[in-house]
Amino acid sequence: MSARHGRVAVIGNGPVGQTAALLLARWGVRVVVLDRRPERDRAGSRSICQQGDVLDVWESVGAGRRIADEGLTWTTARTFYRDAELFSHTLGDRGHARFPPFVNLSQVRTEQILDERIADEPLVEVLWDHEVTELEQDASGVLLRCGARTFAADYAVACAGGHGDEVRRMLGVTFAGHSFDDRFLICDIRADLPGWAHERRFHFDPSCNPGRQVLIHPCPGSTYRIDWQVPRDYDLAAESESGALDARIRAVIGDHDYEIVWKSVYRFHSRLVDRMRVGRVLLAGDCAHLVAPFGARGLNSGVADVENAAWKIAFALHGGAGEGLLESYHAERHLAARENLAVTTTTMEFLVPHGEAQRERRRRVLDSAVSDPAARAEVDSGRLSEPFWYAASPLTTPDPSRAFNGRPPRGQAPRPGPGVLVPDAPLAGPDRTRFRELARDGFLFLTTAGVDPAQVRDWVADIDLPLRVTSLAEIDGAGALSSALEARPGEVWLVRPDAHVAAVVHQPSGNALRTALRRALGHPIGVPHPRGIPRNPAVESEKEGGRS
């Protein structure tokens, strides 16, 4: 935003913490990243499934294209029951989206790419072997102690992961939920498996793992991640020594040569803190919520957390934010976490049924799905990650003509409107190529046919914010964006810095647009809008030409 930097401490240097640091730096904020580990973990695939909208976020800090190019794009999800294939689902190309719906890349490699971006960012300092042992805060800032060292910051983002118990204790938040008794075995293997390279395969009750599940994900370099549900008393060391692990793998892949790259046993947790904002500290990622991995809602939701947090902290630091803006982080992302918990809990009740009623329902659904296409909709192997929709947010201006009608069918996006992540599309002109790239520069007023953008610029000319006014006619040469938005004449769309729609204003006036903007900044409606707010460096170069 300006050379008048604030300072934010990020606790935890995993991919969520790395993303938080890069996004804050993009807004001109100085960041110190504190991690208790002596160095980065180098083994294991861990979180492998990166969602297309998250790649968009990473591209805003210069990493999305690299992650997508190195990752493996899978296009087909196949689901089996015993020896029968129940159905397959081909992921669409998402129209004019920059990235595919999902790519698979090991968390280790994703972290390396983000590390390289951080190394080029002078506003970010990373300190390993710095465990936060004390955390204090007051109305002016946060004080963190790491052994003999003390760090002062305006705000902190806690990305300490699922094992961040001490951080949660210091903040006084609960972490209610439960852990699943069943264990899951992961083996990353390298093998040549013709026809499997672009398919995710999910097996219910296969002959190689009767009564349980097997999941196979392709990864780059002819590597495959295989997950088996195993009994709670499973002993990986004993199975490896006896040769039973080799038999287990060959029962899945057949008589192919293979190499084990990594193996591990883990269990799933469903937990959520009671507060995701504690004063000047915002909790994000696994430090705030843990979900079962079926559907890839862990890392992807953590990145969405910190994108939400970063722009709000930046505006709070540099002026323009109402008290409601930081509080809206909890309102929006806690509701998103509850949605993820609800979705993944439903999946786990199907995958690992408890009680005879759940087991009987699963048997009935799977048996019926072999021959009855109507029953296949009830087969739940995980609803894939998708953005959360801030329709109920205090920052969102409702629009009855574009009302949000709840979670859409699996694999579909909601109709564009207030609270929804904007669709992406290529833009006309030499300076910008994508709509989301334009949207993430700050607040955006986008006018449709019948609204004079020059008049809108006059209405908001005295508001010194990272702010643009442009028209669909100026940027949407091919009409792809107008179609994706279902734009109507006489509208002004207000888009937030995280590319979510804050409002669609009909019959716009200066007062109506200012009211929508004040709401989106967390100000009580009716309070005059603050001035003197520095701009985002990303749009500073266009200052001479006006807001366009």
C-alpha positions as CSV (number, residue, x, y, z in Angstrom):
1,M,0.0,0.0,0.0
2,S,2.7,2.5,0.9
3,A,6.2,2.9,2.3
4,R,4.7,3.3,5.7
5,H,5.0,-0.4,6.6
6,G,3.4,-2.0,9.5
7,R,4.8,-5.3,10.9
8,V,3.1,-8.6,11.2
9,A,4.4,-11.8,12.9
10,V,3.5,-15.1,11.2
11,I,3.7,-18.1,13.5
12,G,4.6,-21.2,11.5
13,N,6.4,-21.6,8.1
14,G,4.3,-24.2,6.4
15,P,2.5,-23.5,3.2
16,V,-0.2,-21.5,4.9
17,G,2.3,-19.4,6.8
18,Q,4.4,-18.9,3.7
19,T,1.3,-17.8,1.8
20,A,0.3,-15.4,4.6
21,A,3.8,-13.8,4.5
22,L,3.9,-13.4,0.7
23,L,0.4,-11.9,0.6
24,L,1.1,-9.4,3.4
25,A,4.3,-8.4,1.6
26,R,2.3,-7.9,-1.5
27,W,0.3,-5.2,0.4
28,G,3.6,-3.5,1.5
29,V,3.6,-5.0,5.0
30,R,6.8,-6.2,6.7
31,V,6.6,-9.7,8.0
32,V,8.7,-11.9,10.4
33,V,8.0,-15.6,10.1
34,L,8.8,-17.7,13.3
35,D,9.0,-21.5,13.1
36,R,9.9,-23.8,16.0
37,R,11.5,-26.4,13.8
38,P,15.2,-26.2,13.0
39,E,14.6,-26.5,9.3
40,R,12.0,-27.5,6.7
41,D,10.7,-31.1,6.6
42,R,11.9,-32.7,3.4
43,A,10.1,-36.1,3.3
44,G,6.6,-37.2,2.2
45,S,3.9,-36.0,-0.1
46,R,1.5,-34.8,2.6
47,S,-1.0,-32.3,1.2
48,I,-0.8,-33.0,-2.6
49,C,-4.1,-31.8,-4.1
50,Q,-4.1,-28.0,-5.0
51,Q,-7.3,-26.5,-6.0
52,G,-7.5,-24.2,-9.1
53,D,-8.7,-21.1,-7.2
54,V,-5.9,-21.6,-4.7
55,L,-3.4,-21.6,-7.6
56,D,-4.9,-18.2,-8.5
57,V,-4.1,-16.9,-5.0
58,W,-0.5,-18.2,-5.4
59,E,-0.2,-16.7,-8.8
60,S,-0.9,-13.3,-7.2
61,V,2.4,-13.7,-5.4
62,G,4.2,-15.2,-8.4
63,A,4.0,-18.9,-7.6
64,G,0.8,-20.3,-9.0
65,R,1.9,-21.0,-12.6
66,R,5.1,-22.8,-11.4
67,I,3.1,-25.0,-9.0
68,A,0.6,-25.8,-11.8
69,D,3.3,-26.5,-14.4
70,E,5.2,-28.8,-12.1
71,G,2.1,-30.5,-10.7
72,L,0.1,-33.2,-12.4
73,T,-3.3,-32.3,-13.7
74,W,-5.8,-35.1,-13.2
75,T,-9.0,-35.1,-15.2
76,T,-11.0,-38.2,-14.2
77,A,-12.2,-39.4,-10.8
78,R,-13.2,-43.1,-10.9
79,T,-15.2,-44.8,-8.1
80,F,-15.3,-48.6,-7.6
81,Y,-17.2,-50.9,-5.4
82,R,-15.6,-54.3,-5.0
83,D,-14.9,-55.4,-8.6
84,A,-17.4,-53.0,-10.3
85,E,-16.8,-49.4,-11.5
86,L,-19.7,-47.4,-10.2
87,F,-19.1,-44.2,-12.1
88,S,-16.4,-41.8,-13.3
89,H,-16.5,-38.1,-13.3
90,T,-14.5,-35.9,-15.7
91,L,-13.5,-32.6,-14.3
92,G,-14.5,-29.7,-16.6
93,D,-12.1,-27.1,-18.0
94,R,-14.0,-24.4,-15.9
95,G,-14.6,-22.2,-18.9
96,H,-12.1,-19.4,-19.0
97,A,-10.3,-20.2,-15.8
98,R,-6.5,-19.8,-15.8
99,F,-5.8,-23.0,-14.0
100,P,-7.3,-26.6,-14.0
101,P,-9.7,-27.6,-11.2
102,F,-6.9,-29.5,-9.4
103,V,-3.3,-30.3,-9.8
104,N,-1.3,-32.8,-7.6
105,L,2.1,-31.8,-6.3
106,S,3.8,-32.8,-3.1
107,Q,3.6,-30.3,-0.2
108,V,7.4,-30.5,-0.1
109,R,7.8,-29.2,-3.6
110,T,5.1,-26.6,-3.1
111,E,6.9,-25.3,0.0
112,Q,10.2,-25.1,-2.0
113,I,8.6,-23.0,-4.7
114,L,7.1,-20.7,-2.0
115,D,10.5,-20.5,-0.3
116,E,12.0,-19.3,-3.5
117,R,9.5,-16.5,-3.7
118,I,10.1,-15.5,-0.1
119,A,13.8,-15.4,-0.7
120,D,13.2,-12.7,-3.4
121,E,10.9,-10.7,-1.1
122,P,12.8,-8.1,1.0
123,L,9.8,-7.5,3.3
124,V,9.8,-11.0,4.7
125,E,12.3,-12.4,7.2
126,V,12.2,-16.1,8.1
127,L,13.6,-17.4,11.4
128,W,13.9,-21.1,12.0
129,D,14.3,-22.6,15.5
130,H,12.2,-19.8,17.0
131,E,9.4,-21.3,19.1
132,V,7.0,-18.8,20.4
133,T,6.9,-19.4,24.2
134,E,5.0,-16.3,25.3
135,L,2.4,-14.2,23.5
136,E,1.0,-10.9,24.9
137,Q,-1.1,-8.3,23.3
138,D,-2.8,-5.0,24.1
139,A,-4.6,-2.4,22.1
140,S,-1.4,-1.3,20.4
141,G,0.2,-4.5,19.3
142,V,1.4,-8.0,19.9
143,L,4.6,-9.1,21.8
144,L,6.1,-12.6,21.1
145,R,8.9,-14.2,22.9
146,C,11.1,-16.9,21.5
147,G,13.6,-17.9,24.1
148,A,15.8,-14.9,24.7
149,R,14.4,-12.9,21.8
150,T,11.4,-10.7,21.7
151,F,9.4,-9.6,18.7
152,A,7.0,-6.7,18.5
153,A,4.3,-6.7,15.8
154,D,1.1,-4.8,15.0
155,Y,-0.7,-8.1,14.4
156,A,0.0,-11.8,14.3
157,V,-1.2,-14.7,12.1
158,A,-1.1,-18.1,13.9
159,C,-0.3,-20.8,11.2
160,A,1.3,-23.2,13.7
161,G,-0.5,-26.3,12.3
162,G,-2.4,-29.0,13.9
163,H,0.2,-29.4,16.6
164,G,0.0,-25.8,17.6
165,D,-1.4,-26.6,21.0
166,E,0.8,-24.1,22.9
167,V,-0.2,-21.3,20.6
168,R,-3.9,-22.1,21.0
169,R,-3.4,-22.3,24.8
170,M,-1.7,-18.9,24.9
171,L,-4.6,-17.5,23.0
172,G,-7.1,-19.1,25.3
173,V,-9.1,-20.8,22.5
174,T,-10.7,-24.3,22.6
175,F,-10.1,-26.9,19.9
176,A,-13.2,-29.0,20.2
177,G,-14.0,-32.0,18.0
178,H,-13.0,-35.6,17.8
179,S,-10.4,-38.0,16.3
180,F,-11.2,-41.1,14.2
181,D,-10.0,-44.4,15.6
182,D,-9.3,-45.9,12.2
183,R,-5.8,-45.5,10.9
184,F,-4.8,-44.8,7.3
185,L,-1.6,-46.0,5.6
186,I,0.1,-43.8,2.9
187,C,2.7,-45.1,0.5
188,D,4.2,-42.9,-2.2
189,I,5.4,-45.3,-4.8
190,R,7.2,-44.7,-8.1
191,A,6.0,-47.1,-10.9
192,D,4.9,-47.2,-14.5
193,L,1.1,-47.7,-14.4
194,P,-0.3,-47.3,-17.9
195,G,-3.6,-45.5,-18.0
196,W,-3.4,-44.3,-14.4
197,A,-1.5,-41.1,-14.8
198,H,-4.4,-38.7,-14.9
199,E,-7.0,-40.5,-12.8
200,R,-7.9,-40.5,-9.2
201,R,-9.2,-43.9,-8.2
202,F,-11.3,-44.6,-5.2
203,H,-12.2,-48.2,-4.2
204,F,-14.9,-49.2,-1.7
205,D,-14.5,-52.6,-0.2
206,P,-11.9,-53.9,-2.7
207,S,-10.8,-57.5,-2.6
208,C,-7.3,-56.2,-1.6
209,N,-8.7,-54.4,1.4
210,P,-12.0,-55.9,2.3
211,G,-14.5,-53.9,4.3
212,R,-12.3,-50.8,3.9
213,Q,-11.2,-48.3,1.3
214,V,-8.2,-47.6,-1.0
215,L,-7.5,-44.3,-2.7
216,I,-4.9,-43.8,-5.5
217,H,-3.8,-40.3,-6.5
218,P,-1.3,-39.7,-9.4
219,C,1.6,-37.4,-8.8
220,P,4.4,-36.0,-11.0
221,G,7.4,-38.2,-12.0
222,S,5.4,-41.5,-12.3
223,T,4.7,-41.4,-8.6
224,Y,1.4,-42.5,-7.0
225,R,0.1,-41.9,-3.6
226,I,-1.9,-44.9,-2.2
227,D,-4.0,-44.6,0.9
228,W,-5.4,-47.6,2.6
229,Q,-7.8,-47.6,5.5
230,V,-6.3,-50.0,8.1
231,P,-7.3,-51.3,11.5
232,R,-6.5,-49.2,14.6
233,D,-3.8,-51.7,15.7
234,Y,-2.0,-51.7,12.3
235,D,1.8,-52.1,12.6
236,L,3.6,-50.7,9.6
237,A,7.1,-51.9,10.8
238,A,5.9,-55.5,11.2
239,E,4.1,-55.5,7.9
240,S,7.2,-54.1,6.1
241,E,9.5,-56.7,7.7
242,S,7.2,-59.6,7.0
243,G,6.8,-58.8,3.3
244,A,3.1,-58.2,3.7
245,L,3.5,-54.6,2.7
246,D,4.8,-55.7,-0.7
247,A,1.8,-58.0,-1.1
248,R,-0.5,-55.1,-0.1
249,I,1.0,-52.8,-2.8
250,R,1.0,-55.5,-5.5
251,A,-2.7,-56.3,-4.8
252,V,-3.4,-52.7,-6.0
253,I,-0.9,-52.2,-8.8
254,G,-0.4,-55.8,-10.1
255,D,2.9,-57.2,-11.3
256,H,4.7,-53.9,-11.9
257,D,8.1,-52.9,-10.6
258,Y,7.9,-50.1,-8.0
259,E,9.9,-48.2,-5.5
260,I,8.6,-46.9,-2.2
261,V,9.4,-43.2,-1.9
262,W,7.7,-42.6,1.5
263,K,5.4,-44.3,3.8
264,S,3.5,-43.3,6.9
265,V,0.5,-44.1,9.1
266,Y,-1.9,-41.4,10.3
267,R,-5.3,-40.8,11.7
268,F,-7.9,-38.1,10.9
269,H,-9.2,-35.4,13.2
270,S,-12.2,-33.0,13.0
271,R,-11.6,-30.0,15.2
272,L,-12.3,-26.3,15.2
273,V,-11.3,-23.5,17.5
274,D,-14.1,-21.5,19.0
275,R,-12.5,-18.2,17.9
276,M,-10.4,-17.5,14.8
277,R,-9.7,-13.9,15.9
278,V,-8.4,-13.2,19.3
279,G,-7.7,-9.5,19.5
280,R,-4.8,-8.8,17.2
281,V,-4.1,-12.4,16.4
282,L,-5.8,-14.3,13.6
283,L,-5.7,-18.1,13.5
284,A,-5.5,-19.9,10.2
285,G,-5.1,-23.3,8.6
286,D,-4.6,-26.4,10.7
287,C,-4.0,-24.3,13.7
288,A,-7.6,-23.2,13.5
289,H,-9.3,-26.3,12.0
290,L,-8.6,-29.9,11.2
291,V,-10.7,-31.9,8.7
292,A,-10.5,-35.3,7.1
293,P,-8.5,-35.1,3.8
294,F,-11.1,-36.6,1.6
295,G,-12.1,-33.7,-0.7
296,A,-8.7,-31.8,-0.3
297,R,-10.2,-29.2,2.1
298,G,-7.2,-28.9,4.4
299,L,-4.4,-26.9,2.8
300,N,-6.8,-25.3,0.3
301,S,-9.0,-23.9,3.0
302,G,-5.9,-22.6,4.9
303,V,-4.8,-20.6,1.9
304,A,-8.3,-19.1,1.7
305,D,-7.9,-18.2,5.4
306,V,-4.8,-16.2,4.9
307,E,-5.9,-14.5,1.8
308,N,-8.9,-13.3,3.7
309,A,-6.7,-12.3,6.6
310,A,-3.9,-10.5,4.6
311,W,-6.0,-7.8,2.9
312,K,-7.9,-7.1,6.1
313,I,-4.8,-6.7,8.2
314,A,-3.3,-4.5,5.5
315,F,-6.3,-2.2,5.5
316,A,-6.3,-2.1,9.3
317,L,-2.6,-1.1,9.3
318,H,-2.9,1.6,6.7
319,G,-6.2,3.0,7.6
320,G,-9.7,2.7,6.1
321,A,-10.9,-0.3,8.1
322,G,-13.7,-0.3,10.5
323,E,-13.5,-2.4,13.7
324,G,-15.9,-4.8,11.9
325,L,-13.3,-5.6,9.2
326,L,-11.0,-7.7,11.4
327,E,-13.9,-9.2,13.2
328,S,-15.3,-10.3,9.9
329,Y,-12.3,-12.6,9.5
330,H,-13.7,-14.8,12.3
331,A,-17.3,-14.5,10.9
332,E,-16.4,-15.5,7.4
333,R,-13.7,-18.1,7.9
334,H,-15.2,-19.8,11.0
335,L,-18.4,-20.3,9.0
336,A,-16.2,-21.7,6.1
337,A,-14.5,-24.1,8.5
338,R,-17.9,-25.2,9.8
339,E,-19.0,-25.9,6.3
340,N,-15.8,-27.9,5.6
341,L,-16.4,-29.9,8.9
342,A,-20.0,-30.6,7.9
343,V,-19.0,-31.8,4.4
344,T,-16.1,-34.0,5.6
345,T,-18.0,-35.4,8.5
346,T,-20.7,-36.6,6.2
347,T,-18.0,-38.2,4.0
348,M,-16.3,-39.9,6.9
349,E,-19.7,-41.3,8.2
350,F,-20.0,-42.9,4.8
351,L,-16.4,-44.1,4.6
352,V,-16.1,-45.2,8.2
353,P,-19.6,-45.9,9.4
354,H,-20.2,-46.2,13.1
355,G,-23.2,-48.2,14.3
356,E,-25.3,-50.7,12.5
357,A,-27.6,-48.1,11.0
358,Q,-24.7,-46.3,9.2
359,R,-23.2,-49.6,8.1
360,E,-26.5,-50.8,6.7
361,R,-27.1,-47.6,4.9
362,R,-23.7,-47.8,3.3
363,R,-24.2,-51.4,2.2
364,R,-27.6,-50.6,0.7
365,V,-26.3,-47.5,-1.2
366,L,-23.3,-49.3,-2.6
367,D,-25.2,-52.4,-3.5
368,S,-27.9,-50.4,-5.3
369,A,-25.3,-48.2,-7.1
370,V,-23.9,-51.1,-9.0
371,S,-27.1,-51.3,-11.1
372,D,-29.1,-48.1,-10.2
373,P,-27.7,-44.8,-11.5
374,A,-30.0,-42.9,-9.2
375,A,-28.3,-44.4,-6.1
376,R,-24.9,-43.3,-7.3
377,A,-25.5,-39.7,-6.1
378,E,-25.6,-41.0,-2.6
379,V,-22.1,-42.6,-2.8
380,D,-19.8,-40.2,-0.9
381,S,-16.0,-40.5,-1.5
382,G,-15.4,-36.9,-0.7
383,R,-16.8,-33.6,-2.1
384,L,-13.9,-31.8,-3.6
385,S,-12.7,-28.5,-2.3
386,E,-14.4,-25.4,-3.4
387,P,-14.3,-21.7,-2.4
388,F,-16.6,-20.7,0.5
389,W,-19.3,-18.2,-0.4
390,Y,-19.6,-15.1,1.9
391,A,-23.3,-14.5,1.2
392,A,-24.1,-14.2,5.0
393,S,-21.0,-12.0,5.7
394,P,-21.5,-8.7,7.5
395,L,-19.4,-7.2,4.7
396,T,-21.8,-8.3,2.0
397,T,-24.7,-6.2,0.7
398,P,-27.5,-8.6,-0.1
399,D,-29.2,-8.6,-3.5
400,P,-32.6,-10.3,-3.6
401,S,-32.4,-10.6,-7.4
402,R,-29.1,-12.6,-7.0
403,A,-29.8,-14.4,-3.8
404,F,-27.5,-17.2,-2.8
405,N,-29.6,-20.5,-2.6
406,G,-27.1,-22.6,-0.7
407,R,-24.6,-25.2,-1.7
408,P,-24.9,-26.0,-5.4
409,P,-24.7,-29.6,-6.7
410,R,-21.3,-31.3,-6.5
411,G,-18.8,-29.9,-9.0
412,Q,-20.8,-26.8,-9.8
413,A,-20.2,-23.2,-8.9
414,P,-22.9,-20.9,-7.5
415,R,-24.5,-18.2,-9.6
416,P,-22.4,-15.0,-9.5
417,G,-23.6,-12.5,-7.0
418,P,-22.8,-11.0,-3.6
419,G,-20.5,-13.2,-1.5
420,V,-19.3,-15.3,-4.4
421,L,-15.7,-15.6,-5.8
422,V,-15.8,-13.8,-9.2
423,P,-15.4,-16.0,-12.3
424,D,-12.2,-15.5,-14.2
425,A,-11.9,-14.5,-17.8
426,P,-9.3,-13.0,-20.2
427,L,-9.4,-9.3,-20.6
428,A,-8.8,-7.0,-23.5
429,G,-5.9,-4.6,-23.6
430,P,-2.1,-5.0,-23.2
431,D,-1.7,-4.4,-19.5
432,R,-3.9,-7.2,-17.9
433,T,-4.7,-10.6,-19.0
434,R,-7.1,-11.9,-16.4
435,F,-10.0,-10.5,-14.5
436,R,-9.0,-11.9,-11.1
437,E,-5.6,-10.3,-11.5
438,L,-7.3,-7.0,-11.9
439,A,-9.7,-7.7,-9.0
440,R,-6.9,-8.5,-6.5
441,D,-5.3,-5.1,-6.8
442,G,-7.8,-3.6,-4.4
443,F,-11.4,-2.7,-4.4
444,L,-13.0,-2.6,-7.8
445,F,-16.1,-0.9,-9.1
446,L,-17.1,-2.6,-12.3
447,T,-19.9,-1.0,-14.4
448,T,-22.2,-2.6,-16.9
449,A,-24.0,-1.1,-19.9
450,G,-25.9,2.0,-19.1
451,V,-23.7,3.2,-16.3
452,D,-21.1,5.9,-17.1
453,P,-17.8,4.9,-15.4
454,A,-16.6,8.5,-15.5
455,Q,-19.6,9.4,-13.3
456,V,-18.7,6.6,-10.9
457,R,-15.1,7.9,-10.7
458,D,-16.4,11.3,-9.8
459,W,-18.6,9.9,-7.1
460,V,-15.6,8.1,-5.4
461,A,-12.8,10.5,-6.5
462,D,-12.1,11.7,-2.9
463,I,-11.8,8.2,-1.4
464,D,-8.0,7.5,-1.1
465,L,-8.1,3.7,-1.2
466,P,-6.6,1.1,-3.4
467,L,-9.6,1.5,-5.7
468,R,-10.3,1.1,-9.4
469,V,-13.3,2.0,-11.5
470,T,-13.7,0.3,-14.9
471,S,-16.4,-0.9,-17.2
472,L,-17.1,-4.2,-18.8
473,A,-17.0,-2.4,-22.2
474,E,-13.4,-1.3,-21.5
475,I,-12.0,-4.7,-20.5
476,D,-14.3,-7.4,-21.8
477,G,-13.6,-7.5,-25.5
478,A,-14.8,-11.0,-26.2
479,G,-17.8,-10.8,-23.9
480,A,-16.6,-13.8,-21.8
481,L,-16.7,-11.9,-18.5
482,S,-20.1,-10.4,-19.1
483,S,-21.5,-13.9,-19.8
484,A,-19.8,-15.5,-16.8
485,L,-21.2,-12.7,-14.5
486,E,-24.6,-12.8,-16.1
487,A,-24.2,-9.0,-16.1
488,R,-27.3,-6.9,-16.6
489,P,-27.5,-3.3,-17.7
490,G,-27.5,-0.6,-15.1
491,E,-25.4,-2.4,-12.5
492,V,-22.2,-1.6,-10.6
493,W,-20.3,-4.6,-9.1
494,L,-18.2,-4.0,-6.1
495,V,-15.4,-6.6,-5.8
496,R,-13.2,-7.0,-2.7
497,P,-9.4,-7.4,-2.8
498,D,-9.8,-11.2,-2.4
499,A,-11.9,-11.2,-5.6
500,H,-15.2,-11.9,-3.9
501,V,-18.2,-9.8,-4.8
502,A,-19.2,-7.4,-2.0
503,A,-22.2,-5.9,-3.7
504,V,-24.2,-5.5,-6.9
505,V,-25.7,-2.0,-6.9
506,H,-28.7,-1.4,-9.1
507,Q,-29.6,2.2,-10.2
508,P,-26.3,3.3,-8.7
509,S,-25.7,6.6,-7.0
510,G,-22.8,8.0,-5.1
511,N,-24.5,7.4,-1.8
512,A,-25.3,3.8,-2.7
513,L,-21.8,3.0,-3.8
514,R,-20.2,4.6,-0.7
515,T,-22.6,2.7,1.5
516,A,-21.7,-0.6,-0.1
517,L,-18.0,0.2,0.2
518,R,-18.3,1.2,3.9
519,R,-20.0,-2.1,4.6
520,A,-17.3,-4.0,2.8
521,L,-14.7,-2.2,5.0
522,G,-16.4,-3.1,8.2
523,H,-17.8,0.3,9.1
524,P,-21.2,0.8,10.6
525,I,-23.5,2.2,7.9
526,G,-23.9,5.9,8.3
527,V,-20.4,6.7,9.6
528,P,-18.4,9.0,7.2
529,H,-15.8,7.2,5.1
530,P,-12.2,7.9,6.3
531,R,-9.7,9.5,4.0
532,G,-5.9,9.7,3.7
533,I,-5.4,6.0,3.0
534,P,-2.3,5.1,1.0
535,R,-2.6,3.0,-2.1
536,N,-1.4,-0.4,-3.1
537,P,1.9,-0.3,-4.9
538,A,0.4,-2.6,-7.6
539,V,-1.8,0.3,-8.8
540,E,0.4,3.2,-7.9
541,S,1.9,3.3,-11.4
542,E,-1.5,4.1,-12.8
543,K,-2.2,7.0,-10.4
544,E,-1.3,9.6,-13.0
545,G,-4.0,8.4,-15.4
546,G,-6.7,8.3,-12.8
547,R,-8.6,5.3,-11.5
548,S,-9.3,3.2,-14.5
